[in-house]
Amino acid sequence: MTTTTRQITADELLAMPRDVRCELIAGEIMKMTPPGHEHGEIAATITFLLRGHVVRKRLGSVTTEVGFILARDPDTVRAPDVAFLRRERRPESPEKYVPGAPDLAVEVVSPTDRVEEIDSKTQAWLDAGTPLVWVVWPRMRSVAIHRPGQPVRTVQGQDLITGEEVLPGFQCSVSEFFGD
């Protein structure tokens, strides 16, 4: 990862060319390596499963790689691999970053991701108010479920993963995330 030397704002980040994948952490640009095929396929599968449920139940929106403004002055903009946002929280300006945290953030771990980075990003979602974070571990074919103030719960294989009160009625086996 590379950082900038001058702090920038979320609006400045939004106005930049989109030739490099990055996030903004406390005003500093953090360039990110594009994910590989497995990562993209898992994120797409999760998006498909969530979106079908969300559309049927008219719960809100499911997005991929959308920026959420988690802090201001200095600004922090993070983008989960997949996110759910309740209908009533849809931003007034959909072409801009979403103010606040998503209702569900999903992070798919890539082989090059460091555990410390994943832990830091997960904690950032929780600290910003995300009530449910799923960290998907492709190599272990498991999902770590994070909730504020609760111990992490890990599910895998035929275990059910649910949307709990965040996504009422959503459930599927963890293996579906991996196309098993």
PALO-726059 format. One line per 3 residues: number of its first residue (from 1); their letters; for each residue y, x, z of N, C-alpha, C, O. Coordinates in steps of 0.1 Angstrom, whole numbers, plus 5000, padded with zeros to 4 digits. Layout:
BEGIN
NUM	A	Y/X/Z/Y/X/Z/Y/X/Z/Y/X/Z ~ ...
***
This chain:
BEGIN
1	MTT	4988/5008/5000/5000/5000/5000/5012/5009/5000/5013/5020/5006 ~ 5023/5004/4993/5035/5011/4992/5046/5002/4998/5046/4990/4996 ~ 5056/5008/5004/5067/5000/5010/5080/5003/5004/5082/5014/4998
4	TTR	5090/4994/5005/5103/4997/5000/5111/5004/5011/5106/5005/5022 ~ 5123/5009/5007/5131/5016/5017/5142/5007/5023/5148/5010/5033 ~ 5145/4997/5015/5156/4988/5019/5150/4974/5022/5142/4969/5014
7	QIT	5154/4967/5033/5149/4954/5035/5154/4944/5025/5166/4945/5021 ~ 5145/4935/5021/5150/4925/5011/5146/4911/5017/5139/4910/5027 ~ 5152/4901/5011/5150/4887/5016/5139/4880/5008/5135/4885/4997
10	ADE	5135/4869/5013/5125/4861/5005/5131/4857/4992/5124/4856/4982 ~ 5144/4853/4991/5150/4849/4979/5150/4860/4969/5148/4858/4957 ~ 5153/4873/4973/5153/4884/4965/5139/4887/4959/5137/4890/4948
13	LLA	5129/4885/4968/5115/4887/4963/5111/4877/4953/5105/4880/4943 ~ 5115/4864/4955/5112/4854/4945/5119/4857/4932/5113/4853/4921 ~ 5130/4863/4931/5138/4866/4919/5132/4878/4912/5136/4880/4900
16	MPR	5123/4886/4918/5118/4898/4912/5108/4894/4901/5101/4884/4901 ~ 5106/4903/4891/5095/4901/4881/5081/4900/4888/5079/4907/4898 ~ 5073/4893/4882/5059/4890/4888/5049/4900/4883/5037/4896/4882
19	DVR	5052/4912/4880/5043/4921/4874/5034/4928/4884/5024/4934/4880 ~ 5037/4927/4897/5029/4933/4907/5027/4923/4918/5036/4916/4922 ~ 5015/4922/4923/5011/4913/4934/5016/4920/4947/5013/4931/4950
22	CEL	5024/4912/4955/5029/4918/4967/5033/4907/4977/5033/4895/4974 ~ 5035/4911/4990/5039/4902/5000/5051/4909/5007/5054/4921/5004 ~ 5058/4902/5015/5070/4907/5022/5067/4906/5037/5065/4896/5042
25	IAG	5068/4918/5043/5065/4918/5057/5077/4925/5064/5080/4936/5063 ~ 5084/4916/5072/5096/4921/5079/5106/4928/5070/5112/4938/5073 ~ 5108/4922/5058/5118/4927/5048/5113/4938/5040/5120/4943/5031
28	EIM	5101/4943/5042/5095/4954/5034/5084/4948/5024/5076/4941/5028 ~ 5086/4952/5011/5076/4948/5001/5063/4956/5003/5063/4968/5005 ~ 5052/4949/5004/5039/4955/5005/5031/4952/4992/5027/4940/4990
31	KMT	5029/4962/4984/5022/4960/4971/5007/4959/4974/5002/4965/4983 ~ 5001/4950/4967/4986/4947/4969/4978/4950/4957/4983/4946/4946 ~ 4967/4955/4958/4958/4957/4947/4952/4943/4943/4948/4935/4951
34	PPG	4952/4941/4930/4946/4928/4925/4931/4927/4929/4924/4937/4929 ~ 4927/4915/4933/4913/4914/4937/4903/4915/4926/4907/4913/4914 ~ 4890/4917/4929/4880/4918/4919/4874/4904/4916/4878/4894/4921
37	HEH	4864/4904/4907/4858/4892/4902/4852/4883/4913/4854/4871/4914 ~ 4844/4890/4922/4837/4882/4932/4847/4875/4941/4846/4863/4944 ~ 4858/4882/4945/4868/4876/4953/4874/4864/4946/4876/4853/4952
40	GEI	4878/4865/4933/4884/4855/4926/4875/4843/4924/4879/4831/4925 ~ 4862/4845/4922/4852/4835/4920/4851/4827/4933/4850/4814/4933 ~ 4850/4834/4945/4849/4827/4958/4861/4819/4961/4860/4807/4965
43	AAT	4873/4825/4958/4885/4817/4961/4886/4805/4952/4891/4794/4956 ~ 4882/4806/4939/4882/4795/4930/4873/4784/4935/4876/4772/4934 ~ 4861/4788/4940/4851/4778/4944/4856/4770/4957/4855/4758/4957
46	ITF	4862/4778/4966/4868/4771/4978/4879/4762/4974/4880/4751/4979 ~ 4888/4766/4965/4898/4758/4960/4893/4745/4954/4898/4734/4957 ~ 4883/4746/4946/4876/4735/4939/4871/4725/4950/4873/4713/4949
49	LLR	4864/4730/4959/4858/4722/4970/4868/4715/4978/4867/4703/4981 ~ 4878/4722/4982/4889/4716/4990/4897/4706/4982/4901/4695/4987 ~ 4901/4710/4970/4910/4701/4962/4903/4688/4959/4910/4678/4960
52	GHV	4890/4688/4956/4884/4675/4954/4885/4666/4966/4888/4654/4964 ~ 4883/4671/4977/4884/4663/4990/4898/4658/4992/4901/4647/4995 ~ 4908/4668/4991/4922/4665/4993/4927/4654/4984/4935/4646/4988
55	VRK	4924/4655/4971/4929/4646/4961/4923/4632/4964/4930/4622/4964 ~ 4909/4631/4966/4903/4618/4969/4909/4612/4981/4911/4599/4981 ~ 4912/4619/4992/4918/4614/5004/4933/4613/5005/4939/4608/5014
58	RLG	4939/4619/4994/4954/4619/4993/4960/4626/5006/4969/4620/5012 ~ 4955/4637/5009/4959/4644/5021/4971/4654/5019/4978/4657/5029 ~ 4973/4659/5007/4983/4669/5005/4980/4677/4993/4976/4672/4982
61	SVT	4982/4691/4994/4980/4699/4983/4972/4712/4987/4972/4716/4998 ~ 4964/4717/4977/4957/4729/4978/4962/4739/4968/4964/4736/4957 ~ 4966/4751/4973/4972/4761/4964/4965/4774/4965/4957/4777/4975
64	TEV	4967/4783/4956/4962/4796/4956/4974/4806/4954/4983/4804/4946 ~ 4974/4816/4962/4984/4827/4961/4998/4822/4962/5007/4828/4955 ~ 5001/4812/4970/5015/4807/4971/5021/4814/4983/5015/4815/4994
67	GFI	5034/4818/4982/5041/4824/4993/5046/4814/5003/5051/4804/5000 ~ 5044/4818/5016/5048/4810/5027/5058/4819/5035/5054/4830/5039 ~ 5070/4813/5038/5079/4821/5046/5076/4819/5061/5077/4809/5067
70	LAR	5071/4830/5067/5066/4830/5081/5077/4834/5091/5076/4831/5103 ~ 5087/4841/5086/5098/4846/5095/5110/4848/5087/5110/4851/5075 ~ 5122/4848/5093/5135/4851/5087/5142/4862/5095/5141/4862/5107
73	DPD	5150/4870/5087/5159/4879/5093/5153/4889/5103/5156/4889/5114 ~ 5144/4898/5098/5140/4901/5085/5129/4891/5080/5122/4885/5088 ~ 5129/4888/5067/5120/4878/5061/5105/4884/5060/5103/4895/5057
76	TVR	5096/4874/5062/5082/4877/5060/5077/4866/5051/5078/4854/5054 ~ 5071/4870/5040/5064/4860/5030/5050/4865/5028/5048/4876/5023 ~ 5041/4857/5032/5026/4860/5030/5020/4850/5021/5025/4838/5020
79	APD	5010/4853/5014/5003/4844/5005/4988/4844/5007/4981/4854/5004 ~ 4982/4834/5013/4968/4833/5015/4961/4831/5001/4967/4827/4992 ~ 4948/4835/5001/4941/4833/4989/4940/4818/4985/4941/4815/4973
82	VAF	4938/4810/4995/4938/4795/4993/4945/4789/5005/4944/4794/5017 ~ 4953/4779/5003/4960/4772/5014/4960/4757/5012/4959/4752/5001 ~ 4960/4750/5023/4962/4735/5023/4975/4732/5030/4978/4738/5041
85	LRR	4982/4723/5025/4995/4718/5031/4995/4703/5031/4993/4697/5020 ~ 4996/4697/5043/4996/4683/5044/5007/4677/5035/5018/4683/5033 ~ 5005/4665/5030/5013/4658/5020/5028/4657/5025/5037/4660/5018
88	ERR	5030/4654/5038/5043/4652/5043/5051/4666/5045/5063/4666/5048 ~ 5044/4677/5043/5050/4690/5044/5053/4696/5031/5058/4707/5030 ~ 5050/4689/5020/5053/4694/5006/5068/4698/5006/5077/4690/5010
91	PES	5071/4710/5001/5085/4715/5001/5093/4707/4991/5089/4702/4981 ~ 5106/4706/4994/5116/4699/4986/5118/4706/4973/5120/4700/4962 ~ 5117/4719/4973/5118/4727/4961/5105/4734/4958/5103/4745/4963
94	PEK	5096/4728/4951/5083/4734/4949/5083/4747/4941/5073/4754/4941 ~ 5094/4750/4934/5094/4763/4927/5097/4775/4936/5097/4787/4932 ~ 5100/4772/4949/5104/4783/4959/5092/4785/4968/5082/4777/4968
97	YVP	5093/4795/4977/5083/4797/4987/5083/4785/4997/5094/4779/4999 ~ 5072/4783/5003/5071/4772/5013/5076/4777/5026/5072/4787/5031 ~ 5086/4770/5032/5090/4773/5046/5080/4770/5056/5074/4759/5056
100	GAP	5076/4779/5065/5066/4777/5075/5052/4781/5070/5050/4786/5059 ~ 5043/4779/5079/5029/4783/5077/5021/4771/5071/5025/4760/5073 ~ 5010/4774/5064/5002/4764/5059/4994/4757/5070/4993/4763/5081
103	DLA	4988/4746/5067/4979/4739/5077/4966/4745/5077/4959/4745/5088 ~ 4961/4751/5066/4949/4759/5065/4952/4771/5057/4957/4769/5046 ~ 4948/4783/5062/4949/4795/5054/4935/4800/5052/4928/4801/5062
106	VEV	4932/4804/5040/4919/4810/5037/4921/4824/5031/4928/4825/5021 ~ 4915/4834/5038/4915/4847/5033/4901/4852/5029/4892/4851/5037 ~ 4900/4856/5017/4887/4861/5012/4888/4877/5012/4897/4883/5006
109	VSP	4879/4883/5020/4879/4897/5022/4874/4904/5010/4863/4901/5005 ~ 4881/4914/5005/4877/4923/4994/4871/4935/4999/4874/4939/5011 ~ 4863/4942/4991/4856/4955/4996/4866/4965/5000/4863/4974/5009
112	TDR	4878/4965/4995/4888/4975/4998/4897/4971/5010/4905/4980/5015 ~ 4896/4959/5015/4904/4955/5026/4899/4962/5039/4887/4964/5041 ~ 4909/4966/5047/4906/4972/5060/4905/4960/5071/4913/4951/5070
115	VEE	4896/4961/5080/4895/4951/5090/4908/4949/5098/4912/4938/5101 ~ 4915/4960/5101/4928/4959/5108/4938/4951/5100/4945/4943/5106 ~ 4938/4952/5087/4947/4944/5078/4944/4930/5079/4952/4921/5080
118	IDS	4931/4927/5078/4926/4913/5078/4929/4907/5092/4934/4895/5093 ~ 4927/4914/5103/4930/4909/5116/4945/4907/5118/4949/4897/5124 ~ 4953/4916/5113/4968/4914/5114/4973/4902/5106/4981/4895/5111
121	KTQ	4967/4900/5094/4972/4889/5086/4967/4876/5092/4974/4866/5092 ~ 4955/4876/5097/4950/4864/5104/4959/4860/5116/4962/4849/5118 ~ 4962/4870/5124/4971/4868/5136/4985/4863/5131/4991/4855/5138
124	AWL	4989/4868/5120/5003/4864/5115/5002/4849/5112/5012/4842/5115 ~ 4991/4844/5106/4990/4830/5103/4990/4822/5115/4997/4812/5117 ~ 4982/4826/5125/4981/4819/5138/4995/4819/5145/4999/4808/5150
127	DAG	5001/4830/5146/5014/4832/5153/5025/4823/5146/5034/4818/5153 ~ 5024/4821/5133/5034/4813/5126/5031/4798/5127/5039/4790/5122 ~ 5020/4794/5133/5017/4780/5135/5005/4774/5126/5003/4762/5127
130	TPL	4998/4782/5119/4987/4777/5111/4976/4773/5121/4971/4782/5129 ~ 4972/4761/5121/4962/4756/5131/4947/4760/5128/4939/4759/5137 ~ 4945/4764/5115/4931/4767/5111/4931/4778/5101/4937/4777/5090
133	VWV	4924/4789/5104/4923/4800/5094/4908/4803/5092/4901/4805/5102 ~ 4904/4804/5079/4891/4808/5076/4891/4822/5069/4899/4824/5060 ~ 4884/4831/5075/4883/4844/5069/4869/4845/5063/4859/4845/5070
136	VWP	4868/4846/5050/4855/4846/5043/4851/4860/5040/4858/4868/5034 ~ 4839/4863/5045/4833/4877/5044/4822/4876/5033/4810/4873/5037 ~ 4824/4880/5021/4814/4879/5010/4802/4887/5013/4791/4883/5010
139	RMR	4803/4899/5018/4792/4908/5020/4782/4902/5030/4770/4904/5029 ~ 4788/4896/5040/4779/4890/5051/4776/4875/5048/4769/4869/5055 ~ 4783/4870/5037/4781/4856/5033/4783/4847/5045/4776/4838/5049
142	SVA	4795/4850/5052/4798/4842/5064/4813/4839/5064/4821/4845/5056 ~ 4817/4830/5073/4831/4826/5074/4834/4827/5089/4828/4821/5097 ~ 4845/4834/5093/4850/4834/5106/4861/4824/5107/4871/4824/5100
145	IHR	4859/4815/5117/4869/4804/5119/4878/4807/5131/4873/4809/5142 ~ 4891/4808/5128/4901/4811/5138/4910/4799/5141/4914/4793/5132 ~ 4912/4797/5154/4921/4786/5158/4929/4792/5170/4924/4801/5177
148	PGQ	4942/4788/5171/4950/4794/5181/4944/4792/5195/4940/4781/5199 ~ 4944/4803/5203/4939/4802/5217/4924/4799/5219/4920/4796/5230 ~ 4916/4800/5208/4902/4798/5209/4894/4810/5204/4899/4817/5196
151	PVR	4882/4811/5209/4874/4822/5204/4870/4820/5190/4869/4809/5185 ~ 4868/4831/5182/4864/4830/5168/4850/4825/5168/4842/4829/5176 ~ 4848/4816/5158/4834/4811/5156/4830/4815/5142/4838/4813/5132
154	TVQ	4818/4820/5140/4813/4825/5127/4802/4815/5123/4793/4812/5130 ~ 4803/4811/5110/4792/4803/5104/4788/4809/5091/4795/4817/5085 ~ 4775/4806/5088/4769/4812/5076/4758/4804/5071/4753/4794/5077
157	GQD	4753/4807/5058/4741/4800/5053/4743/4785/5052/4753/4781/5046 ~ 4734/4778/5057/4734/4763/5057/4743/4757/5068/4744/4745/5069 ~ 4749/4765/5076/4758/4760/5086/4769/4752/5079/4773/4756/5068
160	LIT	4773/4741/5086/4784/4734/5080/4798/4740/5084/4800/4744/5096 ~ 4807/4740/5075/4821/4743/5078/4828/4730/5076/4827/4723/5065 ~ 4837/4727/5085/4844/4714/5084/4859/4717/5085/4864/4728/5088
163	GEE	4867/4707/5080/4881/4708/5081/4887/4704/5094/4899/4704/5096 ~ 4878/4700/5103/4882/4696/5117/4893/4685/5116/4893/4677/5107 ~ 4903/4685/5125/4914/4676/5124/4924/4679/5113/4933/4671/5109
166	VLP	4924/4692/5108/4933/4696/5098/4930/4690/5084/4939/4685/5077 ~ 4918/4689/5081/4913/4683/5068/4902/4672/5072/4890/4675/5070 ~ 4906/4661/5077/4896/4651/5082/4886/4648/5071/4889/4645/5059
169	GFQ	4873/4648/5075/4862/4644/5066/4857/4655/5057/4846/4653/5051 ~ 4864/4667/5056/4859/4677/5048/4847/4684/5055/4848/4688/5066 ~ 4836/4686/5047/4825/4695/5052/4817/4699/5040/4815/4692/5030
172	CSV	4811/4711/5041/4801/4716/5032/4794/4727/5038/4798/4732/5049 ~ 4783/4731/5033/4776/4743/5038/4783/4755/5034/4789/4756/5023 ~ 4783/4765/5042/4790/4778/5040/4784/4784/5027/4792/4790/5019
175	SEF	4771/4782/5024/4765/4788/5012/4772/4783/4999/4772/4790/4989 ~ 4778/4771/5000/4785/4766/4988/4797/4774/4984/4800/4775/4972 ~ 4803/4781/4994/4815/4789/4991/4810/4801/4982/4818/4806/4974
178	FGD	4798/4805/4983/4793/4817/4976/4784/4813/4964/4778/4822/4957 ~ 4784/4800/4960/4776/4796/4949/4761/4796/4951/4754/4796/4941 ~ 4757/4797/4964/4743/4797/4967/4736/4783/4966/4724/4782/4969
***
